[in-house]
Amino acid sequence: MLAAATISSGSPPPRHPKEYIAFTEPVSERDLPEKLPKKIVESFREAEYGISKNKPISAAATIRNTIRLIVESEKIESEHLNEAVKKLPFNKEFIDALGKMKIMGDDSLHYEEYEISELTPALDVLHLALEDYYAHIDRLAKLDKAVGDKASKKGRLSTG
């Protein structure tokens, strides 16, 4: 919906065109792990926006970009993204799914467009993978901190 912005001052309207303010409906955002790097969050949010606004090419491209950013955040170097994805420290089911999402992004940009109904489950699984991995890291860090703060010297030596 567009609304014209005018100023009421009693003088004749200005000769330049009216300015319009665009309003868009907000996009539903999923909760993401706190430790998730900012660039990954931004890319994931862009994918959510693409899905919600029925922009399949944009959604597929940003899902693929999110996967690339995950690989970069893990400092995995590989000549090909599909090989780098296989080295991610995610559960095997998620590794396979991330590889398929990368293909969806490639296809959408070069060969064939996917429907929103096909991309929505991809974003759902990407969300699950991020939650699983980054929440897992967060929980392990809390455990390490608790043991590091309270474990006896003898207890620390026996685990090291």
N, CA, C and O atoms as a DFTB+ gen file, in Angstrom:
640 C
 N C O
     1  1       0.845      -1.154       0.000
     2  2       0.000       0.000       0.000
     3  2       0.898       1.226       0.000
     4  3       1.895       1.254       0.722
     5  1       0.570       2.242      -0.792
     6  2       1.340       3.476      -0.833
     7  2       0.480       4.608      -0.310
     8  3      -0.723       4.663      -0.562
     9  1       1.113       5.508       0.420
    10  2       0.402       6.667       0.942
    11  2       1.169       7.917       0.548
    12  3       2.392       7.962       0.678
    13  1       0.471       8.918       0.074
    14  2       1.128      10.161      -0.303
    15  2       1.445      10.962       0.950
    16  3       0.621      11.075       1.858
    17  1       2.656      11.518       0.987
    18  2       3.086      12.349       2.117
    19  2       3.037      13.801       1.661
    20  3       3.785      14.194       0.765
    21  1       2.180      14.589       2.259
    22  2       2.076      16.000       1.899
    23  2       2.187      16.844       3.157
    24  3       1.963      16.367       4.270
    25  1       2.527      18.075       2.963
    26  2       2.646      19.015       4.081
    27  2       1.521      20.030       3.967
    28  3       1.331      20.642       2.915
    29  1       0.769      20.209       5.061
    30  2      -0.317      21.193       5.061
    31  2       0.190      22.476       5.698
    32  3       0.350      22.558       6.916
    33  1       0.438      23.465       4.870
    34  2       0.922      24.737       5.406
    35  2       0.069      25.908       4.956
    36  3       0.375      27.057       5.277
    37  1      -0.984      25.636       4.228
    38  2      -1.843      26.703       3.752
    39  2      -1.372      27.278       2.431
    40  3      -2.133      27.995       1.782
    41  1      -0.159      26.997       2.009
    42  2       0.351      27.505       0.743
    43  2       0.052      26.503      -0.355
    44  3      -0.277      25.353      -0.063
    45  1       0.157      26.912      -1.610
    46  2      -0.139      25.988      -2.708
    47  2       0.826      24.797      -2.672
    48  3       1.947      24.906      -2.177
    49  1       0.376      23.683      -3.195
    50  2       1.232      22.490      -3.198
    51  2       2.525      22.737      -3.981
    52  3       2.525      23.497      -4.949
    53  1       3.593      22.117      -3.581
    54  2       4.859      22.316      -4.303
    55  2       4.765      21.746      -5.712
    56  3       3.934      20.883      -5.995
    57  1       5.629      22.241      -6.587
    58  2       5.601      21.819      -7.988
    59  2       6.314      20.480      -8.214
    60  3       6.171      19.880      -9.279
    61  1       7.071      20.014      -7.234
    62  2       7.758      18.726      -7.411
    63  2       6.800      17.581      -7.077
    64  3       5.790      17.782      -6.404
    65  1       7.123      16.407      -7.543
    66  2       6.217      15.260      -7.320
    67  2       6.070      14.939      -5.830
    68  3       6.947      15.220      -5.014
    69  1       4.933      14.343      -5.521
    70  2       4.696      13.907      -4.153
    71  2       5.619      12.745      -3.834
    72  3       5.988      11.963      -4.710
    73  1       5.983      12.648      -2.564
    74  2       6.774      11.503      -2.126
    75  2       5.818      10.435      -1.637
    76  3       4.767      10.740      -1.074
    77  1       6.181       9.199      -1.851
    78  2       5.360       8.082      -1.406
    79  2       6.144       7.246      -0.394
    80  3       7.353       7.051      -0.517
    81  1       5.429       6.773       0.586
    82  2       6.010       5.910       1.604
    83  2       5.441       4.518       1.385
    84  3       4.225       4.328       1.348
    85  1       6.328       3.557       1.242
    86  2       5.889       2.179       1.002
    87  2       5.807       1.436       2.330
    88  3       6.695       1.544       3.175
    89  1       4.751       0.698       2.495
    90  2       4.577      -0.135       3.677
    91  2       4.579      -1.589       3.230
    92  3       3.886      -1.955       2.281
    93  1       5.345      -2.402       3.902
    94  2       5.340      -3.825       3.606
    95  2       4.985      -4.581       4.870
    96  3       5.292      -4.151       5.983
    97  1       4.343      -5.698       4.678
    98  2       3.987      -6.522       5.836
    99  2       5.258      -7.110       6.424
   100  3       6.181      -7.460       5.687
   101  1       5.314      -7.222       7.748
   102  2       6.512      -7.807       8.361
   103  2       6.644      -9.286       8.023
   104  3       5.660      -9.966       7.733
   105  1       7.865      -9.760       8.065
   106  2       8.169     -11.153       7.782
   107  2       8.314     -11.887       9.108
   108  3       8.952     -11.392      10.037
   109  1       7.730     -13.049       9.185
   110  2       7.858     -13.878      10.374
   111  2       9.295     -14.394      10.450
   112  3       9.794     -14.992       9.497
   113  1       9.958     -14.162      11.586
   114  2      11.343     -14.595      11.769
   115  2      11.410     -15.698      12.808
   116  3      10.758     -15.620      13.849
   117  1      12.183     -16.705      12.529
   118  2      12.378     -17.816      13.460
   119  2      13.461     -17.446      14.475
   120  3      14.344     -16.635      14.196
   121  1      13.375     -18.047      15.637
   122  2      14.433     -17.878      16.620
   123  2      15.678     -18.588      16.123
   124  3      15.612     -19.711      15.623
   125  1      16.813     -17.919      16.265
   126  2      18.090     -18.495      15.864
   127  2      19.024     -18.530      17.068
   128  3      18.881     -17.719      17.982
   129  1      19.971     -19.454      17.080
   130  2      20.908     -19.537      18.204
   131  2      21.683     -18.235      18.397
   132  3      22.020     -17.549      17.432
   133  1      21.956     -17.912      19.644
   134  2      22.654     -16.669      19.976
   135  2      24.066     -16.621      19.406
   136  3      24.531     -15.555      19.004
   137  1      24.744     -17.740      19.366
   138  2      26.146     -17.790      18.919
   139  2      26.298     -17.763      17.400
   140  3      27.419     -17.775      16.892
   141  1      25.201     -17.727      16.684
   142  2      25.251     -17.733      15.228
   143  2      25.904     -16.447      14.729
   144  3      25.480     -15.359      15.119
   145  1      26.931     -16.541      13.871
   146  2      27.568     -15.331      13.353
   147  2      26.568     -14.416      12.635
   148  3      25.628     -14.877      11.986
   149  1      26.801     -13.124      12.771
   150  2      25.876     -12.107      12.254
   151  2      25.622     -12.250      10.744
   152  3      24.486     -12.104      10.293
   153  1      26.665     -12.531       9.972
   154  2      26.485     -12.663       8.523
   155  2      25.568     -13.832       8.179
   156  3      24.785     -13.756       7.232
   157  1      25.669     -14.905       8.945
   158  2      24.812     -16.067       8.699
   159  2      23.370     -15.706       9.042
   160  3      22.449     -16.071       8.311
   161  1      23.169     -14.998      10.142
   162  2      21.821     -14.560      10.525
   163  2      21.229     -13.682       9.430
   164  3      20.084     -13.882       9.024
   165  1      22.000     -12.713       8.950
   166  2      21.504     -11.796       7.919
   167  2      21.124     -12.540       6.640
   168  3      20.093     -12.249       6.033
   169  1      21.945     -13.490       6.235
   170  2      21.656     -14.256       5.028
   171  2      20.415     -15.132       5.226
   172  3      19.571     -15.230       4.335
   173  1      20.311     -15.763       6.391
   174  2      19.136     -16.585       6.686
   175  2      17.871     -15.714       6.673
   176  3      16.844     -16.118       6.129
   177  1      17.951     -14.530       7.269
   178  2      16.797     -13.620       7.281
   179  2      16.399     -13.220       5.855
   180  3      15.213     -13.091       5.553
   181  1      17.374     -13.029       4.998
   182  2      17.083     -12.692       3.603
   183  2      16.371     -13.855       2.910
   184  3      15.481     -13.643       2.087
   185  1      16.763     -15.072       3.245
   186  2      16.082     -16.251       2.677
   187  2      14.640     -16.314       3.183
   188  3      13.723     -16.611       2.418
   189  1      14.444     -16.034       4.476
   190  2      13.074     -15.993       5.020
   191  2      12.239     -14.954       4.277
   192  3      11.080     -15.201       3.945
   193  1      12.834     -13.795       4.020
   194  2      12.133     -12.730       3.304
   195  2      11.757     -13.191       1.889
   196  3      10.630     -12.983       1.442
   197  1      12.705     -13.813       1.197
   198  2      12.437     -14.296      -0.163
   199  2      11.296     -15.295      -0.200
   200  3      10.458     -15.258      -1.101
   201  1      11.262     -16.187       0.777
   202  2      10.174     -17.178       0.847
   203  2       8.845     -16.469       1.121
   204  3       7.843     -16.741       0.460
   205  1       8.844     -15.559       2.097
   206  2       7.579     -14.925       2.494
   207  2       7.024     -13.994       1.416
   208  3       5.814     -13.775       1.348
   209  1       7.899     -13.449       0.580
   210  2       7.457     -12.516      -0.466
   211  2       7.369     -13.181      -1.840
   212  3       7.277     -12.503      -2.863
   213  1       7.397     -14.538      -1.851
   214  2       7.264     -15.312      -3.081
   215  2       8.334     -14.939      -4.116
   216  3       8.032     -14.691      -5.283
   217  1       9.567     -14.907      -3.665
   218  2      10.700     -14.622      -4.542
   219  2      11.623     -15.847      -4.547
   220  3      12.627     -15.871      -3.835
   221  1      11.283     -16.859      -5.344
   222  2      11.999     -18.134      -5.279
   223  2      13.474     -18.059      -5.662
   224  3      14.294     -18.739      -5.046
   225  1      13.831     -17.265      -6.645
   226  2      15.239     -17.188      -7.040
   227  2      16.049     -16.547      -5.919
   228  3      17.131     -17.025      -5.581
   229  1      15.536     -15.482      -5.352
   230  2      16.206     -14.820      -4.231
   231  2      16.320     -15.751      -3.032
   232  3      17.369     -15.818      -2.392
   233  1      15.243     -16.470      -2.727
   234  2      15.257     -17.389      -1.588
   235  2      16.292     -18.492      -1.794
   236  3      17.072     -18.790      -0.888
   237  1      16.302     -19.095      -2.976
   238  2      17.259     -20.176      -3.254
   239  2      18.696     -19.661      -3.204
   240  3      19.583     -20.328      -2.673
   241  1      18.916     -18.485      -3.753
   242  2      20.272     -17.914      -3.751
   243  2      20.746     -17.608      -2.334
   244  3      21.912     -17.833      -2.010
   245  1      19.857     -17.102      -1.494
   246  2      20.291     -16.762      -0.133
   247  2      20.388     -17.997       0.760
   248  3      21.160     -17.997       1.718
   249  1      19.633     -19.034       0.470
   250  2      19.845     -20.304       1.184
   251  2      21.241     -20.823       0.848
   252  3      21.984     -21.241       1.736
   253  1      21.588     -20.795      -0.427
   254  2      22.926     -21.223      -0.847
   255  2      23.992     -20.331      -0.210
   256  3      25.009     -20.831       0.269
   257  1      23.771     -19.039      -0.201
   258  2      24.726     -18.107       0.400
   259  2      24.902     -18.394       1.893
   260  3      26.015     -18.312       2.413
   261  1      23.823     -18.724       2.574
   262  2      23.911     -19.055       3.998
   263  2      24.809     -20.265       4.197
   264  3      25.609     -20.297       5.133
   265  1      24.686     -21.245       3.338
   266  2      25.534     -22.435       3.420
   267  2      27.001     -22.050       3.193
   268  3      27.885     -22.529       3.904
   269  1      27.254     -21.201       2.220
   270  2      28.623     -20.732       1.960
   271  2      29.192     -20.015       3.175
   272  3      30.353     -20.218       3.531
   273  1      28.381     -19.181       3.811
   274  2      28.832     -18.452       4.997
   275  2      29.111     -19.391       6.174
   276  3      30.022     -19.147       6.965
   277  1      28.331     -20.456       6.285
   278  2      28.592     -21.459       7.335
   279  2      29.954     -22.095       7.093
   280  3      30.747     -22.247       8.023
   281  1      30.225     -22.468       5.849
   282  2      31.515     -23.066       5.497
   283  2      32.649     -22.096       5.843
   284  3      33.649     -22.495       6.438
   285  1      32.494     -20.838       5.473
   286  2      33.522     -19.838       5.767
   287  2      33.703     -19.640       7.264
   288  3      34.831     -19.495       7.736
   289  1      32.605     -19.632       8.018
   290  2      32.713     -19.421       9.469
   291  2      33.439     -20.577      10.145
   292  3      34.052     -20.399      11.198
   293  1      33.371     -21.767       9.539
   294  2      34.070     -22.945      10.062
   295  2      35.499     -23.029       9.526
   296  3      36.238     -23.963       9.836
   297  1      35.877     -22.023       8.705
   298  2      37.223     -21.946       8.124
   299  2      37.595     -23.203       7.325
   300  3      38.722     -23.696       7.389
   301  1      36.628     -23.691       6.588
   302  2      36.855     -24.855       5.734
   303  2      37.239     -24.337       4.356
   304  3      36.517     -23.554       3.739
   305  1      38.379     -24.791       3.900
   306  2      38.843     -24.370       2.586
   307  2      38.730     -25.533       1.613
   308  3      39.191     -26.643       1.880
   309  1      38.117     -25.251       0.502
   310  2      37.972     -26.249      -0.548
   311  2      37.699     -25.494      -1.836
   312  3      37.086     -24.426      -1.832
   313  1      38.154     -26.056      -2.916
   314  2      37.960     -25.400      -4.206
   315  2      36.485     -25.356      -4.603
   316  3      36.043     -24.437      -5.293
   317  1      35.735     -26.359      -4.160
   318  2      34.326     -26.455      -4.530
   319  2      33.465     -26.465      -3.267
   320  3      33.783     -27.147      -2.292
   321  1      32.384     -25.710      -3.298
   322  2      31.499     -25.604      -2.138
   323  2      30.905     -26.960      -1.770
   324  3      30.770     -27.267      -0.585
   325  1      30.547     -27.781      -2.764
   326  2      29.943     -29.076      -2.441
   327  2      30.914     -29.967      -1.671
   328  3      30.475     -30.767      -0.845
   329  1      32.213     -29.853      -1.915
   330  2      33.207     -30.616      -1.153
   331  2      33.380     -30.030       0.244
   332  3      33.553     -30.770       1.212
   333  1      33.334     -28.716       0.351
   334  2      33.467     -28.051       1.649
   335  2      32.302     -28.403       2.563
   336  3      32.489     -28.600       3.763
   337  1      31.103     -28.483       1.998
   338  2      29.909     -28.817       2.786
   339  2      30.086     -30.188       3.453
   340  3      29.660     -30.384       4.591
   341  1      30.706     -31.122       2.756
   342  2      30.914     -32.475       3.291
   343  2      31.835     -32.476       4.510
   344  3      31.841     -33.435       5.282
   345  1      32.611     -31.406       4.686
   346  2      33.556     -31.313       5.799
   347  2      32.974     -30.570       7.005
   348  3      33.643     -30.441       8.031
   349  1      31.750     -30.087       6.892
   350  2      31.129     -29.372       8.011
   351  2      30.914     -30.325       9.186
   352  3      30.667     -31.514       8.979
   353  1      31.005     -29.820      10.409
   354  2      30.839     -30.683      11.589
   355  2      29.376     -30.868      12.002
   356  3      29.054     -30.833      13.190
   357  1      28.507     -31.062      11.033
   358  2      27.085     -31.264      11.286
   359  2      26.794     -32.762      11.254
   360  3      27.622     -33.548      10.793
   361  1      25.626     -33.153      11.740
   362  2      25.174     -34.539      11.615
   363  2      25.042     -34.896      10.130
   364  3      24.760     -34.032       9.300
   365  1      25.248     -36.174       9.807
   366  2      25.243     -36.615       8.407
   367  2      23.956     -36.248       7.676
   368  3      23.993     -35.850       6.512
   369  1      22.821     -36.379       8.355
   370  2      21.548     -36.040       7.672
   371  2      21.548     -34.582       7.225
   372  3      21.058     -34.256       6.144
   373  1      22.100     -33.711       8.063
   374  2      22.138     -32.289       7.721
   375  2      23.164     -32.027       6.622
   376  3      22.934     -31.181       5.758
   377  1      24.289     -32.736       6.640
   378  2      25.299     -32.574       5.583
   379  2      24.670     -32.904       4.230
   380  3      24.832     -32.151       3.269
   381  1      23.958     -34.022       4.155
   382  2      23.292     -34.408       2.907
   383  2      22.274     -33.353       2.480
   384  3      22.191     -33.002       1.303
   385  1      21.510     -32.857       3.434
   386  2      20.488     -31.846       3.126
   387  2      21.127     -30.538       2.674
   388  3      20.640     -29.908       1.735
   389  1      22.204     -30.122       3.322
   390  2      22.886     -28.881       2.928
   391  2      23.429     -29.009       1.508
   392  3      23.405     -28.042       0.746
   393  1      23.919     -30.192       1.148
   394  2      24.370     -30.415      -0.226
   395  2      23.237     -30.260      -1.227
   396  3      23.425     -29.694      -2.304
   397  1      22.062     -30.762      -0.871
   398  2      20.895     -30.620      -1.752
   399  2      20.460     -29.158      -1.863
   400  3      20.065     -28.699      -2.934
   401  1      20.538     -28.431      -0.740
   402  2      20.175     -27.003      -0.765
   403  2      21.129     -26.209      -1.643
   404  3      20.713     -25.283      -2.339
   405  1      22.408     -26.569      -1.612
   406  2      23.401     -25.908      -2.459
   407  2      23.036     -26.123      -3.924
   408  3      23.127     -25.201      -4.735
   409  1      22.622     -27.350      -4.259
   410  2      22.203     -27.662      -5.632
   411  2      20.977     -26.829      -6.009
   412  3      20.897     -26.312      -7.124
   413  1      20.025     -26.699      -5.089
   414  2      18.831     -25.880      -5.370
   415  2      19.234     -24.446      -5.703
   416  3      18.696     -23.842      -6.631
   417  1      20.182     -23.909      -4.940
   418  2      20.655     -22.548      -5.195
   419  2      21.340     -22.437      -6.541
   420  3      21.090     -21.498      -7.297
   421  1      22.210     -23.401      -6.844
   422  2      22.894     -23.405      -8.147
   423  2      21.886     -23.484      -9.289
   424  3      21.946     -22.700     -10.237
   425  1      20.961     -24.437      -9.192
   426  2      19.964     -24.614     -10.249
   427  2      19.135     -23.351     -10.448
   428  3      18.871     -22.944     -11.579
   429  1      18.727     -22.738      -9.344
   430  2      17.876     -21.549      -9.437
   431  2      18.596     -20.391     -10.108
   432  3      17.983     -19.595     -10.820
   433  1      19.890     -20.301      -9.879
   434  2      20.652     -19.201     -10.464
   435  2      21.045     -19.455     -11.916
   436  3      21.271     -18.508     -12.669
   437  1      21.129     -20.726     -12.317
   438  2      21.662     -21.014     -13.646
   439  2      20.732     -21.774     -14.582
   440  3      20.758     -21.562     -15.794
   441  1      19.908     -22.663     -14.021
   442  2      19.189     -23.566     -14.912
   443  2      17.683     -23.566     -14.745
   444  3      16.944     -23.403     -15.716
   445  1      17.232     -23.747     -13.534
   446  2      15.826     -24.057     -13.327
   447  2      15.358     -23.452     -12.002
   448  3      16.060     -23.504     -10.992
   449  1      14.178     -22.890     -12.032
   450  2      13.621     -22.261     -10.831
   451  2      12.859     -23.282      -9.999
   452  3      12.142     -24.129     -10.530
   453  1      13.028     -23.185      -8.690
   454  2      12.256     -24.019      -7.764
   455  2      11.059     -23.220      -7.269
   456  3      11.101     -21.991      -7.212
   457  1      10.016     -23.913      -6.920
   458  2       8.820     -23.275      -6.374
   459  2       9.020     -22.980      -4.888
   460  3       9.835     -23.622      -4.224
   461  1       8.278     -22.014      -4.378
   462  2       8.337     -21.684      -2.950
   463  2       7.988     -22.918      -2.112
   464  3       8.576     -23.141      -1.054
   465  1       7.039     -23.708      -2.585
   466  2       6.655     -24.919      -1.842
   467  2       7.804     -25.920      -1.754
   468  3       7.820     -26.759      -0.853
   469  1       8.758     -25.845      -2.668
   470  2       9.937     -26.706      -2.626
   471  2      11.050     -26.092      -1.774
   472  3      11.850     -26.815      -1.179
   473  1      11.098     -24.775      -1.717
   474  2      12.142     -24.076      -0.969
   475  2      11.820     -23.960       0.521
   476  3      12.728     -23.890       1.349
   477  1      10.547     -23.940       0.858
   478  2      10.164     -23.814       2.270
   479  2      10.722     -24.957       3.116
   480  3      11.276     -24.693       4.184
   481  1      10.602     -26.225       2.684
   482  2      11.207     -27.294       3.492
   483  2      12.729     -27.167       3.585
   484  3      13.320     -27.543       4.598
   485  1      13.362     -26.642       2.539
   486  2      14.813     -26.442       2.577
   487  2      15.178     -25.441       3.677
   488  3      16.123     -25.661       4.435
   489  1      14.431     -24.355       3.759
   490  2      14.696     -23.365       4.807
   491  2      14.398     -23.948       6.187
   492  3      15.103     -23.656       7.154
   493  1      13.355     -24.772       6.277
   494  2      13.035     -25.432       7.555
   495  2      14.195     -26.318       8.018
   496  3      14.576     -26.292       9.188
   497  1      14.746     -27.094       7.099
   498  2      15.851     -27.996       7.449
   499  2      17.111     -27.195       7.758
   500  3      17.860     -27.550       8.668
   501  1      17.353     -26.121       7.013
   502  2      18.507     -25.266       7.307
   503  2      18.387     -24.702       8.719
   504  3      19.368     -24.653       9.461
   505  1      17.197     -24.281       9.079
   506  2      16.959     -23.774      10.431
   507  2      17.256     -24.848      11.472
   508  3      17.925     -24.581      12.471
   509  1      16.763     -26.053      11.242
   510  2      17.029     -27.165      12.160
   511  2      18.527     -27.446      12.283
   512  3      19.031     -27.677      13.382
   513  1      19.232     -27.426      11.155
   514  2      20.677     -27.685      11.175
   515  2      21.407     -26.618      11.986
   516  3      22.299     -26.936      12.773
   517  1      21.034     -25.367      11.797
   518  2      21.673     -24.286      12.545
   519  2      21.379     -24.401      14.031
   520  3      22.269     -24.244      14.867
   521  1      20.125     -24.675      14.348
   522  2      19.759     -24.842      15.762
   523  2      20.507     -26.001      16.388
   524  3      21.053     -25.870      17.484
   525  1      20.538     -27.126      15.709
   526  2      21.184     -28.320      16.237
   527  2      22.667     -28.068      16.491
   528  3      23.170     -28.354      17.578
   529  1      23.357     -27.540      15.504
   530  2      24.798     -27.375      15.614
   531  2      25.191     -26.265      16.584
   532  3      25.998     -26.485      17.487
   533  1      24.627     -25.084      16.403
   534  2      25.050     -23.949      17.228
   535  2      24.525     -24.042      18.658
   536  3      25.195     -23.592      19.586
   537  1      23.352     -24.612      18.849
   538  2      22.865     -24.822      20.220
   539  2      23.729     -25.874      20.900
   540  3      23.996     -25.782      22.098
   541  1      24.162     -26.863      20.148
   542  2      25.052     -27.912      20.647
   543  2      26.375     -27.289      21.117
   544  3      26.861     -27.606      22.203
   545  1      26.950     -26.410      20.302
   546  2      28.196     -25.723      20.663
   547  2      27.999     -24.904      21.930
   548  3      28.847     -24.920      22.822
   549  1      26.888     -24.194      22.010
   550  2      26.603     -23.358      23.177
   551  2      26.491     -24.207      24.449
   552  3      27.040     -23.849      25.491
   553  1      25.786     -25.316      24.356
   554  2      25.635     -26.192      25.524
   555  2      26.973     -26.790      25.959
   556  3      27.253     -26.888      27.154
   557  1      27.796     -27.188      24.990
   558  2      29.115     -27.719      25.319
   559  2      30.000     -26.655      25.975
   560  3      30.746     -26.953      26.908
   561  1      29.914     -25.426      25.490
   562  2      30.693     -24.335      26.083
   563  2      30.261     -24.090      27.532
   564  3      31.102     -23.837      28.394
   565  1      28.957     -24.166      27.800
   566  2      28.467     -23.988      29.170
   567  2      28.954     -25.113      30.074
   568  3      29.299     -24.872      31.231
   569  1      28.986     -26.327      29.564
   570  2      29.498     -27.458      30.334
   571  2      30.987     -27.269      30.626
   572  3      31.430     -27.463      31.758
   573  1      31.756     -26.890      29.604
   574  2      33.189     -26.669      29.792
   575  2      33.453     -25.583      30.826
   576  3      34.357     -25.708      31.653
   577  1      32.663     -24.525      30.775
   578  2      32.823     -23.434      31.737
   579  2      32.503     -23.920      33.149
   580  3      33.230     -23.609      34.093
   581  1      31.432     -24.673      33.295
   582  2      31.046     -25.163      34.625
   583  2      32.137     -26.064      35.197
   584  3      32.505     -25.928      36.364
   585  1      32.651     -26.974      34.390
   586  2      33.698     -27.883      34.863
   587  2      34.991     -27.111      35.108
   588  3      35.689     -27.353      36.093
   589  1      35.302     -26.192      34.218
   590  2      36.512     -25.385      34.386
   591  2      36.474     -24.542      35.641
   592  3      37.503     -24.331      36.283
   593  1      35.302     -24.060      35.994
   594  2      35.157     -23.215      37.178
   595  2      35.168     -24.020      38.471
   596  3      35.634     -23.519      39.494
   597  1      34.664     -25.260      38.454
   598  2      34.429     -25.970      39.711
   599  2      35.176     -27.278      39.878
   600  3      35.269     -27.789      40.994
   601  1      35.706     -27.829      38.814
   602  2      36.342     -29.157      38.930
   603  2      37.583     -29.083      39.792
   604  3      38.312     -28.091      39.779
   605  1      37.807     -30.128      40.529
   606  2      39.000     -30.207      41.354
   607  2      40.211     -30.416      40.453
   608  3      40.069     -30.840      39.306
   609  1      41.375     -30.124      40.959
   610  2      42.600     -30.313      40.178
   611  2      42.727     -31.769      39.752
   612  3      43.075     -32.046      38.604
   613  1      42.450     -32.707      40.661
   614  2      42.543     -34.119      40.359
   615  2      41.556     -34.501      39.237
   616  3      41.894     -35.274      38.340
   617  1      40.324     -33.944      39.304
   618  2      39.317     -34.223      38.285
   619  2      39.737     -33.708      36.926
   620  3      39.502     -34.380      35.921
   621  1      40.353     -32.532      36.859
   622  2      40.826     -31.972      35.590
   623  2      41.949     -32.808      35.002
   624  3      42.012     -33.002      33.788
   625  1      42.833     -33.301      35.852
   626  2      43.957     -34.110      35.361
   627  2      43.476     -35.440      34.795
   628  3      44.064     -35.944      33.837
   629  1      42.436     -36.012      35.356
   630  2      41.959     -37.316      34.900
   631  2      41.256     -37.240      33.545
   632  3      41.175     -38.246      32.839
   633  1      40.741     -36.054      33.166
   634  2      40.082     -35.928      31.854
   635  2      41.035     -35.414      30.803
   636  3      40.715     -35.485      29.616
   637  1      42.160     -34.914      31.168
   638  2      43.094     -34.321      30.207
   639  2      44.045     -35.291      29.751
   640  3      44.910     -34.971      28.936
